[in-house]
């Protein structure tokens, strides 16, 4: 399990370096189309806690509660935002820095 964490971190860092990417921010990812949109009836706080527990290897988690009522959970790995989860009533939008960021199975387990 820890080997997979290390491997994911190394792959993500290597891809960013190879692509010559600059720092990716939450705003950068929020401008991209979602990779997935999930429906959920669970409370945002419950899903957020589960995602933090299950996806911690994507980086340090941060939560932004917006005035419009949406909540954004984002993970930052080595100064780059690797994934964002935007919660609005009844749904979660997922955006990731790369297609190799593994999130589907663990996200679906939280919903």
Rosetta constraint file for C-alpha pairs under 8 A:
AtomPair CA 1 CA 5 HARMONIC 6.58 0.50
AtomPair CA 2 CA 6 HARMONIC 6.26 0.50
AtomPair CA 3 CA 7 HARMONIC 6.04 0.50
AtomPair CA 4 CA 8 HARMONIC 5.97 0.50
AtomPair CA 5 CA 9 HARMONIC 6.20 0.50
AtomPair CA 5 CA 57 HARMONIC 5.94 0.50
AtomPair CA 6 CA 10 HARMONIC 6.11 0.50
AtomPair CA 7 CA 11 HARMONIC 6.02 0.50
AtomPair CA 8 CA 12 HARMONIC 6.05 0.50
AtomPair CA 8 CA 57 HARMONIC 7.94 0.50
AtomPair CA 8 CA 101 HARMONIC 7.83 0.50
AtomPair CA 9 CA 13 HARMONIC 6.12 0.50
AtomPair CA 9 CA 57 HARMONIC 7.60 0.50
AtomPair CA 9 CA 58 HARMONIC 7.65 0.50
AtomPair CA 10 CA 14 HARMONIC 5.94 0.50
AtomPair CA 11 CA 15 HARMONIC 6.05 0.50
AtomPair CA 12 CA 16 HARMONIC 6.26 0.50
AtomPair CA 12 CA 100 HARMONIC 7.81 0.50
AtomPair CA 12 CA 101 HARMONIC 7.68 0.50
AtomPair CA 13 CA 17 HARMONIC 6.17 0.50
AtomPair CA 13 CA 78 HARMONIC 7.92 0.50
AtomPair CA 14 CA 18 HARMONIC 5.98 0.50
AtomPair CA 15 CA 19 HARMONIC 6.00 0.50
AtomPair CA 16 CA 20 HARMONIC 6.12 0.50
AtomPair CA 16 CA 21 HARMONIC 5.33 0.50
AtomPair CA 16 CA 22 HARMONIC 7.96 0.50
AtomPair CA 17 CA 21 HARMONIC 6.43 0.50
AtomPair CA 23 CA 79 HARMONIC 6.24 0.50
AtomPair CA 23 CA 80 HARMONIC 5.13 0.50
AtomPair CA 23 CA 81 HARMONIC 7.86 0.50
AtomPair CA 24 CA 28 HARMONIC 6.06 0.50
AtomPair CA 24 CA 29 HARMONIC 7.23 0.50
AtomPair CA 24 CA 79 HARMONIC 7.53 0.50
AtomPair CA 24 CA 80 HARMONIC 4.69 0.50
AtomPair CA 24 CA 81 HARMONIC 5.45 0.50
AtomPair CA 24 CA 82 HARMONIC 7.78 0.50
AtomPair CA 24 CA 97 HARMONIC 7.75 0.50
AtomPair CA 25 CA 29 HARMONIC 6.52 0.50
AtomPair CA 25 CA 80 HARMONIC 6.28 0.50
AtomPair CA 25 CA 81 HARMONIC 5.39 0.50
AtomPair CA 26 CA 30 HARMONIC 6.06 0.50
AtomPair CA 26 CA 74 HARMONIC 7.13 0.50
AtomPair CA 26 CA 81 HARMONIC 5.97 0.50
AtomPair CA 26 CA 84 HARMONIC 7.05 0.50
AtomPair CA 27 CA 31 HARMONIC 6.38 0.50
AtomPair CA 28 CA 32 HARMONIC 7.12 0.50
AtomPair CA 29 CA 81 HARMONIC 7.62 0.50
AtomPair CA 29 CA 83 HARMONIC 7.58 0.50
AtomPair CA 29 CA 84 HARMONIC 7.06 0.50
AtomPair CA 29 CA 95 HARMONIC 6.26 0.50
AtomPair CA 29 CA 96 HARMONIC 6.95 0.50
AtomPair CA 29 CA 97 HARMONIC 6.94 0.50
AtomPair CA 30 CA 84 HARMONIC 7.52 0.50
AtomPair CA 30 CA 95 HARMONIC 7.13 0.50
AtomPair CA 32 CA 95 HARMONIC 7.08 0.50
AtomPair CA 33 CA 95 HARMONIC 7.11 0.50
AtomPair CA 34 CA 93 HARMONIC 5.83 0.50
AtomPair CA 34 CA 94 HARMONIC 5.33 0.50
AtomPair CA 34 CA 95 HARMONIC 4.81 0.50
AtomPair CA 34 CA 96 HARMONIC 8.00 0.50
AtomPair CA 35 CA 93 HARMONIC 7.63 0.50
AtomPair CA 35 CA 94 HARMONIC 5.71 0.50
AtomPair CA 35 CA 95 HARMONIC 5.39 0.50
AtomPair CA 35 CA 96 HARMONIC 7.08 0.50
AtomPair CA 36 CA 93 HARMONIC 5.96 0.50
AtomPair CA 36 CA 94 HARMONIC 5.28 0.50
AtomPair CA 36 CA 95 HARMONIC 7.28 0.50
AtomPair CA 37 CA 91 HARMONIC 6.81 0.50
AtomPair CA 37 CA 92 HARMONIC 5.66 0.50
AtomPair CA 37 CA 93 HARMONIC 4.47 0.50
AtomPair CA 37 CA 94 HARMONIC 6.29 0.50
AtomPair CA 38 CA 91 HARMONIC 5.43 0.50
AtomPair CA 38 CA 92 HARMONIC 5.15 0.50
AtomPair CA 38 CA 93 HARMONIC 6.47 0.50
AtomPair CA 39 CA 90 HARMONIC 5.62 0.50
AtomPair CA 39 CA 91 HARMONIC 4.35 0.50
AtomPair CA 39 CA 92 HARMONIC 6.46 0.50
AtomPair CA 39 CA 111 HARMONIC 7.94 0.50
AtomPair CA 40 CA 90 HARMONIC 5.11 0.50
AtomPair CA 40 CA 91 HARMONIC 5.46 0.50
AtomPair CA 40 CA 92 HARMONIC 7.35 0.50
AtomPair CA 40 CA 111 HARMONIC 5.84 0.50
AtomPair CA 41 CA 90 HARMONIC 5.67 0.50
AtomPair CA 41 CA 91 HARMONIC 7.96 0.50
AtomPair CA 41 CA 111 HARMONIC 7.91 0.50
AtomPair CA 42 CA 46 HARMONIC 6.80 0.50
AtomPair CA 42 CA 47 HARMONIC 6.69 0.50
AtomPair CA 42 CA 111 HARMONIC 6.74 0.50
AtomPair CA 43 CA 47 HARMONIC 6.49 0.50
AtomPair CA 44 CA 48 HARMONIC 5.93 0.50
AtomPair CA 44 CA 71 HARMONIC 7.86 0.50
AtomPair CA 44 CA 87 HARMONIC 6.75 0.50
AtomPair CA 45 CA 49 HARMONIC 6.16 0.50
AtomPair CA 46 CA 50 HARMONIC 6.35 0.50
AtomPair CA 47 CA 51 HARMONIC 6.12 0.50
AtomPair CA 47 CA 110 HARMONIC 5.66 0.50
AtomPair CA 47 CA 111 HARMONIC 6.46 0.50
AtomPair CA 48 CA 52 HARMONIC 6.18 0.50
AtomPair CA 48 CA 73 HARMONIC 7.10 0.50
AtomPair CA 49 CA 53 HARMONIC 6.30 0.50
AtomPair CA 50 CA 54 HARMONIC 6.07 0.50
AtomPair CA 50 CA 110 HARMONIC 5.63 0.50
AtomPair CA 51 CA 55 HARMONIC 5.50 0.50
AtomPair CA 51 CA 56 HARMONIC 7.63 0.50
AtomPair CA 51 CA 106 HARMONIC 7.37 0.50
AtomPair CA 51 CA 107 HARMONIC 6.40 0.50
AtomPair CA 51 CA 110 HARMONIC 6.50 0.50
AtomPair CA 52 CA 56 HARMONIC 5.31 0.50
AtomPair CA 52 CA 61 HARMONIC 6.58 0.50
AtomPair CA 54 CA 106 HARMONIC 6.07 0.50
AtomPair CA 54 CA 107 HARMONIC 7.83 0.50
AtomPair CA 55 CA 103 HARMONIC 7.18 0.50
AtomPair CA 55 CA 106 HARMONIC 7.10 0.50
AtomPair CA 56 CA 60 HARMONIC 6.72 0.50
AtomPair CA 56 CA 61 HARMONIC 7.03 0.50
AtomPair CA 56 CA 75 HARMONIC 7.71 0.50
AtomPair CA 58 CA 75 HARMONIC 5.86 0.50
AtomPair CA 58 CA 76 HARMONIC 6.99 0.50
AtomPair CA 58 CA 77 HARMONIC 6.31 0.50
AtomPair CA 58 CA 82 HARMONIC 6.29 0.50
AtomPair CA 58 CA 83 HARMONIC 7.27 0.50
AtomPair CA 58 CA 101 HARMONIC 7.77 0.50
AtomPair CA 59 CA 75 HARMONIC 4.89 0.50
AtomPair CA 59 CA 76 HARMONIC 4.66 0.50
AtomPair CA 59 CA 77 HARMONIC 4.26 0.50
AtomPair CA 59 CA 78 HARMONIC 7.69 0.50
AtomPair CA 59 CA 82 HARMONIC 7.24 0.50
AtomPair CA 60 CA 75 HARMONIC 5.18 0.50
AtomPair CA 60 CA 76 HARMONIC 5.10 0.50
AtomPair CA 60 CA 77 HARMONIC 6.49 0.50
AtomPair CA 61 CA 73 HARMONIC 6.84 0.50
AtomPair CA 61 CA 74 HARMONIC 5.65 0.50
AtomPair CA 61 CA 75 HARMONIC 4.44 0.50
AtomPair CA 61 CA 76 HARMONIC 6.54 0.50
AtomPair CA 62 CA 73 HARMONIC 5.75 0.50
AtomPair CA 62 CA 74 HARMONIC 5.38 0.50
AtomPair CA 62 CA 75 HARMONIC 6.31 0.50
AtomPair CA 62 CA 76 HARMONIC 7.88 0.50
AtomPair CA 63 CA 71 HARMONIC 7.03 0.50
AtomPair CA 63 CA 72 HARMONIC 5.72 0.50
AtomPair CA 63 CA 73 HARMONIC 4.56 0.50
AtomPair CA 63 CA 74 HARMONIC 6.49 0.50
AtomPair CA 64 CA 71 HARMONIC 5.67 0.50
AtomPair CA 64 CA 72 HARMONIC 5.04 0.50
AtomPair CA 64 CA 73 HARMONIC 6.43 0.50
AtomPair CA 65 CA 69 HARMONIC 6.94 0.50
AtomPair CA 65 CA 70 HARMONIC 6.24 0.50
AtomPair CA 65 CA 71 HARMONIC 4.49 0.50
AtomPair CA 65 CA 72 HARMONIC 6.45 0.50
AtomPair CA 66 CA 70 HARMONIC 5.45 0.50
AtomPair CA 66 CA 71 HARMONIC 5.93 0.50
AtomPair CA 66 CA 72 HARMONIC 7.73 0.50
AtomPair CA 69 CA 88 HARMONIC 7.17 0.50
AtomPair CA 70 CA 86 HARMONIC 6.87 0.50
AtomPair CA 70 CA 87 HARMONIC 5.48 0.50
AtomPair CA 70 CA 88 HARMONIC 4.91 0.50
AtomPair CA 70 CA 89 HARMONIC 7.78 0.50
AtomPair CA 71 CA 86 HARMONIC 5.79 0.50
AtomPair CA 71 CA 87 HARMONIC 5.07 0.50
AtomPair CA 71 CA 88 HARMONIC 6.90 0.50
AtomPair CA 72 CA 84 HARMONIC 6.63 0.50
AtomPair CA 72 CA 85 HARMONIC 5.60 0.50
AtomPair CA 72 CA 86 HARMONIC 4.48 0.50
AtomPair CA 72 CA 87 HARMONIC 6.23 0.50
AtomPair CA 73 CA 84 HARMONIC 5.65 0.50
AtomPair CA 73 CA 85 HARMONIC 5.05 0.50
AtomPair CA 73 CA 86 HARMONIC 6.46 0.50
AtomPair CA 74 CA 81 HARMONIC 6.73 0.50
AtomPair CA 74 CA 82 HARMONIC 7.54 0.50
AtomPair CA 74 CA 83 HARMONIC 5.62 0.50
AtomPair CA 74 CA 84 HARMONIC 4.24 0.50
AtomPair CA 74 CA 85 HARMONIC 6.22 0.50
AtomPair CA 75 CA 81 HARMONIC 5.65 0.50
AtomPair CA 75 CA 82 HARMONIC 5.71 0.50
AtomPair CA 75 CA 83 HARMONIC 5.49 0.50
AtomPair CA 75 CA 84 HARMONIC 6.59 0.50
AtomPair CA 76 CA 80 HARMONIC 5.36 0.50
AtomPair CA 76 CA 81 HARMONIC 4.23 0.50
AtomPair CA 76 CA 82 HARMONIC 5.67 0.50
AtomPair CA 76 CA 83 HARMONIC 7.54 0.50
AtomPair CA 77 CA 81 HARMONIC 6.21 0.50
AtomPair CA 77 CA 82 HARMONIC 6.20 0.50
AtomPair CA 81 CA 97 HARMONIC 7.12 0.50
AtomPair CA 82 CA 96 HARMONIC 5.71 0.50
AtomPair CA 82 CA 97 HARMONIC 5.03 0.50
AtomPair CA 82 CA 98 HARMONIC 7.69 0.50
AtomPair CA 82 CA 101 HARMONIC 7.59 0.50
AtomPair CA 83 CA 94 HARMONIC 7.20 0.50
AtomPair CA 83 CA 95 HARMONIC 5.61 0.50
AtomPair CA 83 CA 96 HARMONIC 4.21 0.50
AtomPair CA 83 CA 97 HARMONIC 6.11 0.50
AtomPair CA 83 CA 101 HARMONIC 7.91 0.50
AtomPair CA 84 CA 93 HARMONIC 7.97 0.50
AtomPair CA 84 CA 94 HARMONIC 5.81 0.50
AtomPair CA 84 CA 95 HARMONIC 5.23 0.50
AtomPair CA 84 CA 96 HARMONIC 6.42 0.50
AtomPair CA 85 CA 92 HARMONIC 6.27 0.50
AtomPair CA 85 CA 93 HARMONIC 5.55 0.50
AtomPair CA 85 CA 94 HARMONIC 4.71 0.50
AtomPair CA 85 CA 95 HARMONIC 6.61 0.50
AtomPair CA 86 CA 92 HARMONIC 5.46 0.50
AtomPair CA 86 CA 93 HARMONIC 5.04 0.50
AtomPair CA 86 CA 94 HARMONIC 6.60 0.50
AtomPair CA 87 CA 91 HARMONIC 6.00 0.50
AtomPair CA 87 CA 92 HARMONIC 4.63 0.50
AtomPair CA 87 CA 93 HARMONIC 6.65 0.50
AtomPair CA 88 CA 92 HARMONIC 6.48 0.50
AtomPair CA 96 CA 101 HARMONIC 6.59 0.50
AtomPair CA 97 CA 101 HARMONIC 7.27 0.50
AtomPair CA 103 CA 107 HARMONIC 5.75 0.50
AtomPair CA 104 CA 108 HARMONIC 6.01 0.50
AtomPair CA 105 CA 109 HARMONIC 6.21 0.50
AtomPair CA 106 CA 110 HARMONIC 6.65 0.50
AtomPair CA 107 CA 111 HARMONIC 6.71 0.50
